[in-house]
Every structure is written in C-alpha cells, then in structure tokens.
Amino acid sequence: MPRPLLFLDVDGPLIPFGAATPYPTYRTADGSNPLLARIDPAHGERLSTLGCDLVWATTWMDDANEAISPLLGLPTLPVVTWPDAPDIPGLHWKTPGLIAWAAGRQFIWLDDEITVADRSFVVTHHPAPALLHRVDPRTGLTAADCMKLQEWLVQAGRSAG
C-alpha cells in the first residue's frame, strides 16, 4: 500500500497571519519576502516524520520548493497543478483538484480555509480515508496539530489494513 499523501498549504499553515500580537521570527528573511521569517524550521522534521509523501498544495506552486523547502530542510516536493475547478457553492476551489491528484490514495490536507462542505465533498467523492485538517492561520501549524495528524494516520492505517 502506498504511503498517504500530505497536501501542504503555505499561507496560514506555515506562514501564520492575522494575530493581534507580533509573530516570532526564526531567521532573517532574505529581503524578497519578510514573511518567510515566520516559518518555524521545526515544521520540516515534524512533517517528514509523519510517514507521508509531502506535496505542495499552494498557490506558491514551484516557488514553495525554491523558497520554503530549504527553510524546512525538505527536498524538492511534488507540486499540485491546479485544473479549472468547478464552481460549486461553498466548496474550496482546491478540493476537486486534490481528490484528482490523490487518485484514490489516503491523504491529509493541511489548509486554513477548509470547510464542512469540503469535508462532505471528499467523503462523497474520494474512496480512501482522508483527513482535512484546518489550521488556525493566526497560530499556523502547531505541535498539537502534528499530534492529531499522527493519531489519524495510526487510525487510518488500522482501518485500511
């Protein structure tokens, strides 16, 4: 059985925004995008140790590999290319494309814009277990989020195997 996919969004999950207090910075930004300094480099190890195939699912597209993978200590990752999405009221435009990209594999999707409509659509249109995990964009990905992902992976492994 192939490893589950882990679809990663950038803005919100990896680059937090919208909090009322200043964000910690982890390294000096190179000047091209000062928001990159908000990326916690520990996320790379946290995500790598989950046992998933990591995939960029972001409008950053290939720029995520150039700007973010090195900050996280990650190799070049596959990037979801976004087909034209059907206009389904309440559904995130990424959802149909992620289902198509997953092609029946188990997956986790980390994003800050996931809704109940997305979860319902995936349950109806995707044959394998999937976790759509909404990350609070004010805090970004946390160690507690990663623990929830690991718990789901253990449960999904039992139910699939």
CYANA upper distance limits for C-alpha pairs under 8 A (distance plus 0.5 A):
  2 PRO  CA    105 ARG  CA      7.93
  3 ARG  CA     51 GLY  CA      7.44
  3 ARG  CA     52 CYS  CA      6.02
  3 ARG  CA     53 ASP  CA      6.84
  3 ARG  CA    106 GLN  CA      8.19
  4 PRO  CA     51 GLY  CA      8.15
  4 PRO  CA     52 CYS  CA      5.51
  4 PRO  CA     53 ASP  CA      6.71
  4 PRO  CA    105 ARG  CA      6.84
  4 PRO  CA    106 GLN  CA      5.27
  4 PRO  CA    107 PHE  CA      5.56
  4 PRO  CA    108 ILE  CA      7.91
  5 LEU  CA     52 CYS  CA      5.81
  5 LEU  CA     53 ASP  CA      5.22
  5 LEU  CA     54 LEU  CA      6.47
  5 LEU  CA     55 VAL  CA      7.45
  5 LEU  CA    102 ALA  CA      7.73
  5 LEU  CA    105 ARG  CA      7.68
  5 LEU  CA    106 GLN  CA      6.86
  5 LEU  CA    107 PHE  CA      4.98
  5 LEU  CA    108 ILE  CA      6.70
  6 LEU  CA     52 CYS  CA      6.33
  6 LEU  CA     53 ASP  CA      6.41
  6 LEU  CA     54 LEU  CA      5.31
  6 LEU  CA     55 VAL  CA      6.46
  6 LEU  CA    107 PHE  CA      6.15
  6 LEU  CA    108 ILE  CA      5.22
  6 LEU  CA    109 TRP  CA      6.37
  6 LEU  CA    110 LEU  CA      7.99
  7 PHE  CA     54 LEU  CA      6.73
  7 PHE  CA     55 VAL  CA      5.43
  7 PHE  CA     56 TRP  CA      6.28
  7 PHE  CA     57 ALA  CA      5.80
  7 PHE  CA     98 LEU  CA      8.46
  7 PHE  CA    107 PHE  CA      7.83
  7 PHE  CA    108 ILE  CA      6.58
  7 PHE  CA    109 TRP  CA      5.16
  7 PHE  CA    110 LEU  CA      6.61
  8 LEU  CA     13 PRO  CA      8.43
  8 LEU  CA     54 LEU  CA      7.67
  8 LEU  CA     55 VAL  CA      6.58
  8 LEU  CA     56 TRP  CA      5.43
  8 LEU  CA     57 ALA  CA      5.57
  8 LEU  CA     58 THR  CA      7.40
  8 LEU  CA    109 TRP  CA      6.90
  8 LEU  CA    110 LEU  CA      5.81
  8 LEU  CA    111 ASP  CA      7.42
  9 ASP  CA     13 PRO  CA      6.78
  9 ASP  CA     14 LEU  CA      7.79
  9 ASP  CA     56 TRP  CA      6.96
  9 ASP  CA     57 ALA  CA      5.63
  9 ASP  CA     58 THR  CA      5.27
  9 ASP  CA    109 TRP  CA      8.50
  9 ASP  CA    110 LEU  CA      6.52
  9 ASP  CA    111 ASP  CA      5.77
  9 ASP  CA    112 ASP  CA      8.45
 10 VAL  CA     14 LEU  CA      5.45
 10 VAL  CA     15 ILE  CA      6.57
 10 VAL  CA     57 ALA  CA      8.44
 10 VAL  CA     58 THR  CA      6.55
 10 VAL  CA     60 TRP  CA      7.96
 10 VAL  CA     64 ALA  CA      8.38
 10 VAL  CA    111 ASP  CA      8.34
 11 ASP  CA     15 ILE  CA      5.52
 11 ASP  CA     16 PRO  CA      7.17
 11 ASP  CA     17 PHE  CA      8.28
 11 ASP  CA     58 THR  CA      8.48
 11 ASP  CA    112 ASP  CA      8.48
 11 ASP  CA    137 PRO  CA      8.18
 12 GLY  CA     16 PRO  CA      5.10
 12 GLY  CA     17 PHE  CA      6.62
 12 GLY  CA    111 ASP  CA      7.57
 12 GLY  CA    112 ASP  CA      6.13
 12 GLY  CA    135 VAL  CA      7.61
 12 GLY  CA    136 ASP  CA      7.48
 12 GLY  CA    137 PRO  CA      4.51
 12 GLY  CA    138 ARG  CA      7.63
 12 GLY  CA    139 THR  CA      8.45
 12 GLY  CA    140 GLY  CA      6.03
 13 PRO  CA    110 LEU  CA      7.40
 13 PRO  CA    111 ASP  CA      6.53
 13 PRO  CA    112 ASP  CA      6.77
 13 PRO  CA    135 VAL  CA      6.09
 13 PRO  CA    136 ASP  CA      7.60
 13 PRO  CA    137 PRO  CA      6.42
 13 PRO  CA    139 THR  CA      8.43
 13 PRO  CA    140 GLY  CA      4.83
 13 PRO  CA    141 LEU  CA      5.47
 14 LEU  CA     38 ARG  CA      8.41
 14 LEU  CA     39 ILE  CA      6.23
 14 LEU  CA     40 ASP  CA      7.99
 14 LEU  CA     43 HIS  CA      8.49
 14 LEU  CA    140 GLY  CA      6.15
 14 LEU  CA    141 LEU  CA      6.57
 15 ILE  CA     35 LEU  CA      7.23
 15 ILE  CA     36 LEU  CA      7.44
 15 ILE  CA     38 ARG  CA      6.25
 15 ILE  CA     39 ILE  CA      6.01
 15 ILE  CA    137 PRO  CA      8.32
 15 ILE  CA    140 GLY  CA      6.85
 16 PRO  CA     23 TYR  CA      8.43
 16 PRO  CA     38 ARG  CA      7.47
 16 PRO  CA     39 ILE  CA      8.42
 16 PRO  CA    137 PRO  CA      5.54
 16 PRO  CA    138 ARG  CA      5.85
 16 PRO  CA    139 THR  CA      6.05
 16 PRO  CA    140 GLY  CA      5.00
 16 PRO  CA    141 LEU  CA      8.48
 17 PHE  CA    137 PRO  CA      6.13
 17 PHE  CA    138 ARG  CA      5.54
 17 PHE  CA    139 THR  CA      7.88
 17 PHE  CA    140 GLY  CA      8.18
 18 GLY  CA    137 PRO  CA      7.35
 18 GLY  CA    138 ARG  CA      5.57
 19 ALA  CA     23 TYR  CA      8.45
 19 ALA  CA    138 ARG  CA      5.24
 19 ALA  CA    139 THR  CA      7.81
 23 TYR  CA     38 ARG  CA      7.17
 24 PRO  CA     38 ARG  CA      6.81
 25 THR  CA     37 ALA  CA      5.57
 25 THR  CA     38 ARG  CA      5.39
 25 THR  CA     39 ILE  CA      7.93
 25 THR  CA     40 ASP  CA      8.38
 26 TYR  CA     37 ALA  CA      6.05
 26 TYR  CA     38 ARG  CA      6.74
 26 TYR  CA     39 ILE  CA      7.26
 26 TYR  CA     40 ASP  CA      6.63
 26 TYR  CA     41 PRO  CA      7.79
 27 ARG  CA     37 ALA  CA      5.76
 27 ARG  CA     38 ARG  CA      8.48
 28 THR  CA     34 PRO  CA      8.44
 28 THR  CA     37 ALA  CA      6.30
 29 ALA  CA     33 ASN  CA      7.07
 29 ALA  CA     34 PRO  CA      5.53
 29 ALA  CA     35 LEU  CA      7.84
 29 ALA  CA     36 LEU  CA      6.39
 29 ALA  CA     37 ALA  CA      5.52
 30 ASP  CA     34 PRO  CA      7.67
 35 LEU  CA     39 ILE  CA      8.20
 36 LEU  CA     68 ILE  CA      8.07
 39 ILE  CA     71 LEU  CA      8.12
 40 ASP  CA     72 LEU  CA      8.13
 41 PRO  CA     45 GLU  CA      8.49
 41 PRO  CA     71 LEU  CA      6.47
 41 PRO  CA     72 LEU  CA      5.24
 41 PRO  CA     73 GLY  CA      7.97
 42 ALA  CA     46 ARG  CA      6.87
 42 ALA  CA     72 LEU  CA      7.42
 43 HIS  CA     47 LEU  CA      6.42
 43 HIS  CA     72 LEU  CA      6.90
 43 HIS  CA    141 LEU  CA      8.32
 44 GLY  CA     48 SER  CA      6.49
 44 GLY  CA     72 LEU  CA      4.85
 44 GLY  CA     73 GLY  CA      6.38
 44 GLY  CA     74 LEU  CA      6.65
 45 GLU  CA     49 THR  CA      6.54
 45 GLU  CA     72 LEU  CA      8.05
 45 GLU  CA     73 GLY  CA      8.22
 46 ARG  CA     50 LEU  CA      7.37
 46 ARG  CA    143 ALA  CA      8.32
 46 ARG  CA    146 CYS  CA      7.40
 47 LEU  CA     52 CYS  CA      8.48
 47 LEU  CA     54 LEU  CA      8.36
 47 LEU  CA    146 CYS  CA      7.97
 48 SER  CA     52 CYS  CA      7.75
 48 SER  CA     54 LEU  CA      8.20
 48 SER  CA     74 LEU  CA      8.39
 50 LEU  CA    149 LEU  CA      8.30
 50 LEU  CA    150 GLN  CA      6.79
 54 LEU  CA     77 LEU  CA      7.01
 54 LEU  CA     78 PRO  CA      8.00
 55 VAL  CA     77 LEU  CA      6.15
 55 VAL  CA     78 PRO  CA      5.58
 55 VAL  CA     79 VAL  CA      6.20
 55 VAL  CA     80 VAL  CA      7.51
 56 TRP  CA     61 MET  CA      7.54
 56 TRP  CA     64 ALA  CA      7.63
 56 TRP  CA     77 LEU  CA      7.09
 56 TRP  CA     78 PRO  CA      6.76
 56 TRP  CA     79 VAL  CA      5.19
 56 TRP  CA     80 VAL  CA      6.66
 57 ALA  CA     61 MET  CA      7.91
 57 ALA  CA     79 VAL  CA      6.84
 57 ALA  CA     80 VAL  CA      5.87
 57 ALA  CA     98 LEU  CA      8.42
 58 THR  CA     64 ALA  CA      8.43
 58 THR  CA     79 VAL  CA      8.48
 58 THR  CA     80 VAL  CA      8.05
 60 TRP  CA     64 ALA  CA      5.92
 61 MET  CA     65 ASN  CA      8.46
 61 MET  CA     79 VAL  CA      6.56
 61 MET  CA     80 VAL  CA      7.80
 61 MET  CA     81 THR  CA      7.88
 62 ASP  CA     66 GLU  CA      7.27
 62 ASP  CA     79 VAL  CA      7.05
 63 ASP  CA     67 ALA  CA      6.36
 63 ASP  CA     68 ILE  CA      8.18
 64 ALA  CA     68 ILE  CA      5.51
 64 ALA  CA     69 SER  CA      6.91
 65 ASN  CA     69 SER  CA      5.42
 65 ASN  CA     70 PRO  CA      7.90
 65 ASN  CA     75 PRO  CA      8.31
 65 ASN  CA     76 THR  CA      5.92
 65 ASN  CA     77 LEU  CA      7.00
 66 GLU  CA     70 PRO  CA      7.60
 67 ALA  CA     71 LEU  CA      7.65
 68 ILE  CA     72 LEU  CA      6.91
 69 SER  CA     73 GLY  CA      6.49
 69 SER  CA     74 LEU  CA      5.26
 69 SER  CA     75 PRO  CA      6.75
 69 SER  CA     76 THR  CA      7.07
 69 SER  CA     77 LEU  CA      8.31
 70 PRO  CA     74 LEU  CA      6.49
 70 PRO  CA     75 PRO  CA      7.90
 80 VAL  CA     97 GLY  CA      8.46
 80 VAL  CA     98 LEU  CA      8.09
 80 VAL  CA    101 TRP  CA      7.61
 82 TRP  CA     94 LYS  CA      7.82
 82 TRP  CA     97 GLY  CA      6.65
 83 PRO  CA     97 GLY  CA      6.87
 85 ALA  CA     93 TRP  CA      6.15
 85 ALA  CA     94 LYS  CA      7.76
 85 ALA  CA     96 PRO  CA      7.14
 85 ALA  CA     97 GLY  CA      7.54
 86 PRO  CA     93 TRP  CA      7.99
 86 PRO  CA     96 PRO  CA      8.31
 87 ASP  CA     91 LEU  CA      8.35
 87 ASP  CA     93 TRP  CA      8.05
 90 GLY  CA    115 THR  CA      8.41
 90 GLY  CA    117 ALA  CA      6.55
 90 GLY  CA    118 ASP  CA      8.43
 91 LEU  CA     95 THR  CA      7.61
 91 LEU  CA    115 THR  CA      8.02
 91 LEU  CA    117 ALA  CA      6.06
 91 LEU  CA    118 ASP  CA      6.01
 91 LEU  CA    121 PHE  CA      8.41
 92 HIS  CA    113 GLU  CA      7.92
 92 HIS  CA    114 ILE  CA      7.49
 92 HIS  CA    115 THR  CA      8.13
 92 HIS  CA    118 ASP  CA      6.91
 93 TRP  CA     97 GLY  CA      8.32
 94 LYS  CA     98 LEU  CA      6.70
 95 THR  CA     99 ILE  CA      6.89
 95 THR  CA    118 ASP  CA      6.87
 95 THR  CA    121 PHE  CA      8.44
 95 THR  CA    122 VAL  CA      8.07
 96 PRO  CA    100 ALA  CA      6.77
 97 GLY  CA    101 TRP  CA      6.57
 98 LEU  CA    102 ALA  CA      6.48
 99 ILE  CA    103 ALA  CA      6.92
 99 ILE  CA    104 GLY  CA      8.05
 99 ILE  CA    122 VAL  CA      7.67
 99 ILE  CA    125 HIS  CA      8.13
 99 ILE  CA    126 HIS  CA      6.86
102 ALA  CA    106 GLN  CA      7.81
102 ALA  CA    107 PHE  CA      7.50
104 GLY  CA    126 HIS  CA      6.90
104 GLY  CA    127 PRO  CA      6.35
104 GLY  CA    128 ALA  CA      6.27
105 ARG  CA    128 ALA  CA      6.42
105 ARG  CA    129 PRO  CA      8.40
106 GLN  CA    128 ALA  CA      5.67
106 GLN  CA    129 PRO  CA      5.62
106 GLN  CA    130 ALA  CA      5.99
107 PHE  CA    128 ALA  CA      8.48
107 PHE  CA    129 PRO  CA      7.39
107 PHE  CA    130 ALA  CA      5.31
107 PHE  CA    131 LEU  CA      6.90
108 ILE  CA    130 ALA  CA      6.14
108 ILE  CA    131 LEU  CA      5.13
108 ILE  CA    132 LEU  CA      6.29
108 ILE  CA    133 HIS  CA      7.58
108 ILE  CA    149 LEU  CA      8.29
109 TRP  CA    130 ALA  CA      8.34
109 TRP  CA    131 LEU  CA      6.80
109 TRP  CA    132 LEU  CA      5.34
109 TRP  CA    133 HIS  CA      6.45
110 LEU  CA    132 LEU  CA      6.99
110 LEU  CA    133 HIS  CA      5.67
110 LEU  CA    134 ARG  CA      6.56
110 LEU  CA    135 VAL  CA      7.05
111 ASP  CA    132 LEU  CA      8.37
111 ASP  CA    133 HIS  CA      7.17
111 ASP  CA    134 ARG  CA      5.80
111 ASP  CA    135 VAL  CA      6.28
112 ASP  CA    134 ARG  CA      5.53
112 ASP  CA    135 VAL  CA      5.30
112 ASP  CA    136 ASP  CA      6.40
112 ASP  CA    137 PRO  CA      6.26
113 GLU  CA    134 ARG  CA      7.18
114 ILE  CA    118 ASP  CA      6.72
114 ILE  CA    119 ARG  CA      8.18
114 ILE  CA    132 LEU  CA      7.42
114 ILE  CA    133 HIS  CA      7.80
114 ILE  CA    134 ARG  CA      6.05
115 THR  CA    119 ARG  CA      7.08
116 VAL  CA    120 SER  CA      6.67
117 ALA  CA    121 PHE  CA      6.58
118 ASP  CA    122 VAL  CA      6.71
119 ARG  CA    123 VAL  CA      6.77
119 ARG  CA    132 LEU  CA      7.02
120 SER  CA    124 THR  CA      6.73
121 PHE  CA    125 HIS  CA      6.44
122 VAL  CA    126 HIS  CA      5.74
122 VAL  CA    130 ALA  CA      8.00
123 VAL  CA    127 PRO  CA      8.06
123 VAL  CA    130 ALA  CA      8.39
126 HIS  CA    130 ALA  CA      8.49
129 PRO  CA    156 ALA  CA      7.00
129 PRO  CA    160 ALA  CA      8.43
131 LEU  CA    152 TRP  CA      7.96
135 VAL  CA    139 THR  CA      8.47
135 VAL  CA    140 GLY  CA      6.63
135 VAL  CA    141 LEU  CA      6.54
135 VAL  CA    145 ASP  CA      8.03
136 ASP  CA    140 GLY  CA      6.18
136 ASP  CA    141 LEU  CA      7.91
141 LEU  CA    145 ASP  CA      6.72
141 LEU  CA    146 CYS  CA      8.12
142 THR  CA    146 CYS  CA      7.05
143 ALA  CA    147 MET  CA      6.80
144 ALA  CA    148 LYS  CA      6.91
145 ASP  CA    149 LEU  CA      6.88
146 CYS  CA    150 GLN  CA      6.73
147 MET  CA    151 GLU  CA      6.68
148 LYS  CA    152 TRP  CA      6.69
149 LEU  CA    153 LEU  CA      6.68
150 GLN  CA    154 VAL  CA      6.82
151 GLU  CA    155 GLN  CA      6.84
152 TRP  CA    156 ALA  CA      6.38
153 LEU  CA    157 GLY  CA      6.42
154 VAL  CA    158 ARG  CA      6.91
155 GLN  CA    159 SER  CA      6.76
156 ALA  CA    160 ALA  CA      6.42
157 GLY  CA    161 GLY  CA      6.33
